[in-house]
Amino acid sequence: MPKAIALYSGGLDSTLAILVAMRQGIKVTAITFLTHFGCDISDKSSCSKNPFAASEKFGFEVKLCHLSDKFIEIVKNPKFGHGKNMNPCIDCRILMLREAKEFMKMVGADFIITGEVLYQRPMSQRRDTFPKIDREAGLEGYVLRPLSAKLLKPTIPEQMGIVNRELLWNFHGRSRKPQMSLAKEMGLTEYPAPAGGCLLTDPLYSYRLKELLIHNPSPSVKDINLLRIGRHFRISDKRRIIVGRDENENNTIQTLAENADYLLWVDGFGSPLTIVCANADGDPTDEDLKLAASICARYSDAKQLPVVEVTVVGKDSKFKIQATPATNSILDYFRIQPLKEVTALQALLYSSSTPSPL
């Protein structure tokens, strides 16, 4: 029986590509590549549906592979550039195919399947881009894209008769109607709604990541995960704080916090959990903690009080800070957000000659 390795996101297109191949008697093993910038499959609030429901229903195996530091490096310096935001789509695809190629050789599979659709994505899914990606991955002729195969050059498995080209498809463009029709025909009823699952395509997240990399070229997993949530403030060149927006985010901050971090909240009132992130420069200064307490107080239900008592926990110590809730001008000054005027103010902040707004 012919064997193939499929790149599998759990979405409509990648699932259909697998089912089209399985319909031809091909045994498919799917690989889901995890990064720090995609849907967190362990978080039900992040993934509204079980991304592997189809594998359970139709009987194909799914392997998980985390790209980890390899992916962070291409995000920082992609050979083929970024998309509109921080998405290195071409380099990302090459990396995934290279990893799939190693697995293909290990299990003795014949070729690789992807759910890519011609012209669905402006950067990586073009007629001229597909051959470049395959060549860079060392897989020229061995990547079958079943949903658009009739619009592309025949692959080696098609030429060898392993795959019947007549049973493939000619989908193209951004419309999902042809795929949805095929899904109905195949009995595929559960699949996530089309969405940009990669956080690197989100403008705000991308801005936060760029800003982080400027100040910390080698961020930790915790640093990357914190970019997903909260209100972010840069209070000095090497120091940032994140303020939770709701109970779920407070819980996430609590989970991600490390021993060297400082956590702040207001006892007796509805309060965000605020984290002052540790870094290689040592503990936050008293001024750092006073500013963090002021911002924490501002987002608590005690923000109307002239002075708020903020609890601080860190480095095996617990103490209180009396803080005046921050004004809107202070929040705007330190907030990390993609606005030119704020960026300029933050740039001034890092100059030693610039006084603090406090």
C-alpha positions in Angstrom: 0.0 0.0 0.0 1.4 3.5 -0.9 2.1 5.7 2.1 2.1 9.4 2.4 2.9 12.0 5.1 0.4 14.9 5.4 0.9 18.3 6.9 -2.2 18.6 9.1 -3.6 21.6 10.8 -7.0 20.1 11.6 -8.7 22.7 9.3 -10.9 22.0 6.4 -8.3 22.1 3.6 -5.7 19.8 5.2 -8.4 17.3 6.2 -9.9 17.2 2.7 -6.4 16.7 1.2 -6.0 13.6 3.4 -9.4 12.2 2.6 -8.9 12.7 -1.1 -5.7 10.6 -0.8 -7.2 8.0 1.4 -10.0 7.6 -1.1 -7.3 6.3 -3.5 -6.1 3.6 -1.1 -3.2 5.6 0.2 -2.2 5.1 3.9 -1.8 8.6 5.4 0.0 9.6 8.5 -0.6 13.2 9.5 1.8 15.5 11.2 0.7 18.6 13.2 3.5 21.0 13.7 3.2 23.1 16.8 4.8 26.5 17.3 4.5 29.2 19.9 2.4 31.3 17.5 -0.4 29.0 16.5 -3.6 27.7 18.1 -3.0 26.2 21.5 -4.6 22.8 21.1 -4.7 22.3 24.9 -6.7 25.5 25.4 -10.4 25.1 24.7 -10.9 28.8 24.7 -8.2 29.0 21.9 -9.5 26.1 19.8 -13.3 26.0 19.8 -13.4 22.6 18.2 -11.4 19.4 18.6 -8.8 19.9 15.8 -8.4 16.1 15.5 -12.1 15.1 15.3 -11.7 14.1 11.7 -8.7 11.8 12.4 -10.8 10.0 15.0 -13.8 9.7 12.6 -11.9 8.7 9.4 -9.1 6.7 11.0 -5.8 8.3 10.2 -3.0 8.7 12.6 -1.8 12.1 13.8 1.7 12.8 15.1 2.6 16.0 16.9 5.9 17.8 16.4 7.0 21.1 18.1 9.2 23.3 15.9 10.3 25.3 19.0 13.6 27.3 18.6 13.9 26.4 14.9 10.7 28.4 14.2 11.6 31.3 16.4 14.8 31.7 14.4 13.0 32.0 11.0 10.6 34.5 12.5 13.5 36.7 13.5 15.3 36.3 10.2 13.4 34.7 7.4 15.3 34.1 4.2 12.2 34.9 2.1 11.0 37.8 4.2 7.8 38.5 6.2 4.3 38.9 5.0 2.2 41.9 5.9 3.0 41.5 9.6 5.6 39.1 11.2 4.5 36.0 9.3 7.4 34.2 7.5 5.0 32.1 5.4 7.4 30.8 2.8 10.2 30.0 5.3 7.6 28.4 7.6 6.4 26.1 4.9 9.9 25.1 3.9 10.7 24.3 7.5 7.6 22.1 7.9 8.3 20.3 4.7 11.9 19.6 5.7 10.8 18.1 9.0 8.1 16.1 7.2 10.8 14.9 4.7 12.8 13.4 7.6 9.7 11.6 8.9 8.9 10.4 5.4 12.3 8.8 5.1 12.1 7.3 8.6 8.8 5.5 8.0 9.4 4.7 4.3 6.6 6.9 2.9 6.4 7.7 -0.8 5.5 11.4 -0.8 4.0 14.3 1.1 0.5 15.8 1.1 -0.5 19.4 1.9 -3.9 21.1 1.9 -2.6 24.1 0.2 -5.0 25.7 -2.4 -3.6 27.8 -5.3 -4.0 31.5 -4.7 -5.7 31.1 -1.4 -2.8 32.9 0.4 -1.1 35.8 -1.2 2.5 35.0 -0.1 3.0 31.3 0.0 0.3 29.7 -2.2 1.2 31.0 -5.7 2.0 29.1 -8.8 5.6 30.4 -8.8 6.0 29.9 -5.1 5.1 26.2 -4.8 8.1 25.0 -6.8 10.5 27.3 -4.9 9.2 25.9 -1.5 9.5 22.3 -2.7 13.0 22.8 -4.1 14.3 24.6 -0.9 12.9 21.7 1.2 14.6 19.1 -1.0 11.3 17.7 -2.1 10.9 18.8 -5.7 8.2 16.6 -7.3 7.3 14.9 -4.1 4.7 17.3 -2.6 1.2 16.6 -3.7 -1.5 19.3 -3.2 -4.6 17.3 -3.9 -7.1 20.2 -3.8 -5.3 22.1 -6.6 -3.3 19.3 -8.3 -5.0 19.6 -11.7 -3.8 23.2 -12.0 -0.3 22.3 -11.2 2.5 20.3 -12.8 2.1 16.5 -12.2 4.1 15.2 -9.3 6.3 12.1 -9.2 3.7 10.0 -7.5 1.2 10.9 -10.2 3.7 10.1 -12.9 4.4 6.8 -11.3 0.7 5.9 -11.1 0.7 5.8 -7.3 -1.9 8.6 -7.5 -4.7 8.9 -10.0 -4.6 12.5 -11.2 -8.2 12.3 -12.5 -9.4 11.9 -8.9 -7.7 15.1 -7.7 -9.2 18.6 -7.8 -8.7 22.1 -9.4 -9.7 24.4 -6.5 -8.2 27.9 -6.5 -8.8 31.2 -4.9 -10.1 32.3 -1.5 -13.6 30.9 -1.7 -14.3 27.9 0.5 -17.5 26.9 -1.2 -15.9 24.1 -3.3 -14.2 22.7 -0.3 -17.4 22.8 1.8 -19.3 21.0 -1.0 -16.6 18.3 -1.1 -16.7 18.0 2.7 -20.4 17.4 2.6 -20.0 14.7 -0.1 -17.3 13.0 2.0 -19.2 13.1 5.3 -16.9 15.6 6.9 -19.2 17.6 9.1 -17.0 18.9 11.8 -14.2 21.4 11.0 -13.2 24.8 12.4 -14.4 28.0 10.6 -11.8 29.5 8.3 -9.5 31.8 10.3 -6.0 33.0 10.5 -4.7 30.5 13.1 -1.2 32.0 13.0 -0.8 34.8 15.5 2.0 36.3 13.4 -0.6 37.5 10.9 -2.3 39.6 13.7 -1.1 43.3 13.6 -1.2 43.9 17.4 0.5 40.6 18.3 3.1 41.2 15.6 3.9 44.6 16.9 4.3 43.2 20.4 6.7 40.6 19.1 8.7 43.1 17.2 9.0 45.3 20.2 10.0 42.3 22.4 12.7 41.2 20.0 14.2 44.7 19.9 14.8 44.6 23.7 15.3 40.9 24.1 16.6 39.1 20.9 16.4 35.7 22.7 13.0 35.6 24.4 11.9 32.7 26.6 8.9 30.6 26.0 7.2 32.5 28.8 7.9 35.8 27.1 6.4 34.5 23.9 3.3 33.1 25.6 2.6 36.3 27.5 2.4 38.2 24.2 -1.0 36.5 23.6 -2.7 38.1 26.6 -3.2 41.3 28.7 -2.3 44.9 28.4 1.4 45.4 27.8 3.6 48.3 29.1 7.3 49.0 28.6 8.5 50.8 31.7 12.2 50.8 30.9 14.6 49.5 28.2 14.7 46.0 29.8 11.5 45.9 31.8 7.9 45.3 30.8 4.8 44.5 32.7 1.6 42.8 31.6 -1.8 43.5 33.2 -4.5 40.8 33.0 -7.9 41.8 31.5 -10.1 39.2 33.0 -10.1 36.1 35.3 -8.8 33.8 32.5 -5.9 36.0 31.8 -5.1 36.4 35.5 -5.0 32.6 35.7 -2.7 32.4 32.7 -0.3 34.9 34.2 -0.3 33.0 37.4 0.5 29.8 35.6 3.3 31.4 33.5 4.9 33.4 36.3 8.4 32.2 37.4 10.0 32.5 40.8 12.0 35.6 39.7 8.9 37.5 38.5 6.9 39.9 40.7 3.1 39.6 40.8 0.9 42.5 42.0 -2.9 42.8 42.8 -5.3 44.8 44.9 -6.8 42.8 47.8 -10.5 43.3 48.6 -11.4 44.7 45.2 -11.8 43.3 41.7 -8.3 43.4 40.4 -6.1 42.4 37.5 -3.0 40.3 38.2 0.0 42.2 37.1 3.3 40.7 36.3 6.7 42.5 36.3 8.8 40.2 34.2 12.2 39.1 35.4 15.3 39.6 33.2 19.0 39.2 33.1 19.6 42.7 34.5 18.3 41.6 38.0 15.4 42.5 40.1 13.1 45.4 39.3 13.9 48.7 41.1 11.7 50.3 43.7 10.6 52.8 41.0 9.7 49.9 38.7 7.5 48.3 41.3 5.9 51.7 42.2 5.0 52.3 38.6 3.6 48.7 38.2 1.6 49.2 41.4 0.1 52.5 40.0 -0.9 50.8 36.7 -2.3 47.8 38.6 -4.4 50.1 40.8 -5.7 52.0 37.8 -7.2 48.8 36.3 -8.7 47.6 39.6 -12.1 48.4 41.0 -10.3 50.7 43.5 -9.2 53.1 40.8 -11.5 55.9 42.1 -9.6 56.0 45.4 -6.9 58.6 45.9 -4.5 56.0 47.2 -4.7 52.2 46.8 -2.8 49.5 48.7 -1.3 47.1 46.2 0.0 43.7 47.2 3.4 42.6 45.8 4.8 39.1 45.8 8.2 38.1 44.5 11.5 36.6 45.4 10.1 34.8 48.5 8.8 38.1 49.9 5.4 39.7 50.2 4.7 43.4 50.9 2.4 46.3 50.2 2.8 49.5 48.2 0.7 52.6 48.6 0.0 53.7 45.0 -1.9 56.5 43.3 -3.9 55.0 40.3 -2.1 55.9 37.0 -3.6 58.6 34.8 -4.5 58.0 31.2 -1.5 60.0 30.1 0.8 57.7 32.0 -0.8 54.6 30.6 -0.5 56.0 27.0 3.1 56.9 27.6 4.2 53.4 28.6 1.7 51.2 26.7 3.1 49.0 23.9 0.9 49.6 21.0 1.3 50.3 17.2 0.7 54.0 17.3 3.4 56.4 16.0 3.0 58.9 18.7 3.3 56.3 21.4 6.3 54.8 19.8 8.0 58.1 19.7 7.3 58.7 23.4 8.6 55.3 24.2 11.8 56.0 22.2 12.3 59.2 24.3 11.8 57.1 27.5 15.0 55.2 26.8 17.0 58.3 26.6 18.7 59.0 30.0 18.1 62.7 29.5 14.3 62.3 29.4 12.5 62.7 32.7 9.9 60.2 33.7 6.2 61.4 33.4 5.8 60.5 37.1 
